[in-house]
Amino acid sequence: MTTWLDEDQQRAWRAWLNAHAQLSARLGRELQAASGLSLADYEVLVALTDVPDHRMRMFELTDAVQWEKSRLSKQISRMTARGLVSRTECPDDRRGAHVALTAEGLAAIRSAAPGHADSVRSLVFDGLEDDEVRALEKFFGRVLDRVNG
């Protein structure tokens, strides 16, 4: 038997869905206008900048961005065509591939990151008190623990 969300839970859930959708759309529009990067481009570039050699196996990148393999493959093809990343076959595993950040990709993320951080700060964090930011971090940490647990 299903236990439905109560009214408070339903309002909170719908507020989260609406906020996430609107925030993603707004950040995507601003990022695209300012840098020519999509949020998907940005997410892949961030994942690659987070590793020391700016290079990952495709399966590692899939795990890092939490996308389906087909979505990531298409995204990497688009980014490769634009010179943001390179894709090479793995020498020790013919089924595998490496994705590496190119100089153009590194320049793009370095150029886009300050404006994107300003947008996130302005839209999310400037409206919160310090204790609310800590509560938000605790909340999302607890949700992620349950998702990953």
Buried (B, 14 or more C-beta within 10 A) or exposed (E): EEEEEEEEEEEEEEEEEEEEEEBEEEBBEBBBEBBEBBBBBBBBBBBBBEBEEBBBBBEBBBEBBEBEEEEBBEBBEBBBEBEBBBBEEEEEEEEEBBBBBBEBBBEBBEEBBEBBEEBBEEBBEEEEEEEEEEEEEEEEEEEEEEEEE
